[in-house]
Amino acid sequence: MNKFSIVLAHTYLTKLKSKPFIITTLITVLLVFGVTNLNHIIELFSDDETKTVAVIDKTGELYEPLKAQLKTSGEKDIDLQMFKGTEDKAKEKVQNGEWQAYVVLSYDEQQLPKAAYYAMTVADSDTPLQLEQALQQLKTTLATTKIGLTPEQVKELYEPVVFDKVALEKNAKTEEELNQARSLVYILLFAIYIFVLMYGNMITMEVATEKSSRVMEILISSASPVQQMFGKIFGVALLSLTQFIILFTVGYTSIKENDELNAILGFEEVPAATLVYAIVFFLLGYFLYATLFALLGSLVSRIEEVQQIITPVTLLVVAAFFIAMFGLNNPEAPFITVTSFIPFFAPMIMFLRVGMLNVPMWEVALSIGLLVATIGFFAYFGAKVYRGGVLMYGKSTSFKDIKKALQLTKK
């Protein structure tokens, strides 16, 4: 046990103090902080200058209604100015930078408004879009007036239909609670997906690097392969949990301080049970895949072979993630229910279900039980393969090498 603790502490502290881990964590923290404060950053660099747009009204009737419609829509960054000169003169003023653009208003064959927008470039889609929407509203008003509809009738016509969703099941989550849960589950699913892949690969690379440098031969003389395997797995688990806690704290704090983003994501009251389940399934998923990655890492002798041999396991993680993404919109689908009990998919799929639905406790317990049993099986089997695999050298790209590793274990 003492040797296991030494391997665990050495793996954890070495990786924790390493420059790549510190730099990666700092960059990711800045990225998380930037994403959660993106609206403030955009406001900081946004151009609040009012954009002057000249209007050549060939109808003599549309300028004032269009200006009034823009004001009604709350658009304050566009300053419409009537221009009675020629289009050539208007084009010259745009080219000289006096105006952002100019618009020519006229009637089509049905005597309804149409417009042409002229600017130096059309890269700025915001200004013409606002003008187009205002003109569309004006066109709708004029068209309905021509067929005899009153403003009240037009308002009633475009009034959104009332469509309430009421859950009959006792204690079922409301639409608002589901949207809140969906946002949180979406974020945490990404975290589980990225961390499992990243730190699972780290274990494989760690073992492969030690074997390629022949350090493994020295290590197995001081600590058994099983102690090394589980020492590395638990050491990297602590490392991943450390980084996860740092990033989650920064992200959650930033979201709580950002009123606009908090209102959109609905993080006012995050259920404690959801966070607990996130940590439980995160750790269980990590241990399951970390055991597989360590097992496969013991079979390779060169770093170049790592990606090829771990591809099937990586595809399992990717498949679980995509199934979870599908389940976000339909968490009650039979396919989602079934896959939530399959150990390779359970860390993401069952977490998705408990985050969005009222899942019976026996289903959660069964899923966790199957997951723990699978981890136990692969830990036992993986330890036997690892014990022989670390002594294997030479090219290894096939799962047939597992049989060779098991034969070496018996010697």
Disulfide bonds with the S-S distance in Angstrom:
none
